[in-house]
């Protein structure tokens, strides 16, 4: 599973990245976490509001900071 955090490095983007790392630690899933800051790549996902969360090339959230528990749910559901 590949999880991407899309954002330009703002406070909310960094917080989402921290929450993703916490969520990954709470699961036994084989997960690779990447941070995407390139605006061209971000808009390529159709995202207009950051931070956004992409799991295996599927946008699951945009414009908000998810809590680790919510991210764990996505990992279990999509994993």
C-alpha positions as CSV (number, residue, x, y, z in Angstrom):
1,X,0.0,0.0,0.0
2,X,1.3,3.5,-0.9
3,X,-0.1,6.4,1.0
4,X,0.7,9.9,-0.3
5,X,0.2,13.2,1.6
6,X,-0.4,16.0,-0.9
7,X,0.5,19.4,0.2
8,X,2.9,22.3,-0.1
9,X,4.3,22.0,3.4
10,X,1.9,24.1,5.3
11,X,1.1,23.5,9.0
12,X,-2.0,21.3,8.2
13,X,-0.1,19.3,5.6
14,X,2.7,18.6,8.2
15,X,0.1,17.6,10.8
16,X,-1.6,15.2,8.4
17,X,1.8,13.6,7.7
18,X,2.4,13.1,11.4
19,X,-1.1,11.6,11.8
20,X,-0.5,9.2,8.9
21,X,2.8,8.0,10.5
22,X,0.9,7.5,13.8
23,X,-1.8,5.5,12.0
24,X,0.7,3.4,10.1
25,X,2.4,2.5,13.4
26,X,-1.0,1.4,14.8
27,X,-1.6,-1.1,12.0
28,X,0.3,-4.2,10.8
29,X,-0.1,-3.2,7.1
30,X,2.8,-3.0,4.7
31,X,2.7,0.7,4.0
32,X,4.9,3.1,2.2
33,X,4.4,6.8,3.0
34,X,5.3,9.6,0.5
35,X,4.9,13.3,0.7
36,X,4.1,15.1,-2.5
37,X,4.7,18.9,-2.7
38,X,4.8,19.4,-6.5
39,X,1.8,21.4,-7.5
40,X,1.6,19.8,-10.9
41,X,1.4,16.3,-9.4
42,X,-1.1,17.5,-6.8
43,X,-3.5,18.9,-9.4
44,X,-3.0,15.8,-11.4
45,X,-5.0,14.0,-8.8
46,X,-7.8,16.5,-9.2
47,X,-7.2,18.0,-5.8
48,X,-8.1,21.6,-5.3
49,X,-7.7,21.8,-1.5
50,X,-4.8,20.6,0.6
51,X,-3.8,18.7,2.5
52,X,-5.1,15.7,0.7
53,X,-4.6,12.0,1.4
54,X,-4.2,9.5,-1.4
55,X,-4.1,5.7,-0.8
56,X,-3.0,3.5,-3.7
57,X,-3.8,6.4,-6.2
58,X,-7.3,7.0,-4.8
59,X,-8.0,10.4,-3.2
60,X,-9.7,9.6,0.1
61,X,-9.7,13.0,1.7
62,X,-8.9,16.6,0.8
63,X,-8.9,19.9,2.6
64,X,-8.9,18.5,6.1
65,X,-6.5,17.0,8.7
66,X,-7.7,13.4,9.4
67,X,-7.1,11.9,12.9
68,X,-4.9,8.8,13.1
69,X,-8.0,6.7,14.0
70,X,-9.7,7.8,10.8
71,X,-6.6,7.1,8.7
72,X,-6.3,3.6,10.3
73,X,-9.9,3.0,9.1
74,X,-9.0,3.8,5.5
75,X,-5.9,1.5,5.8
76,X,-8.0,-1.4,7.0
77,X,-10.8,-0.8,4.5
78,X,-8.6,-0.4,1.5
79,X,-5.7,-2.7,2.5
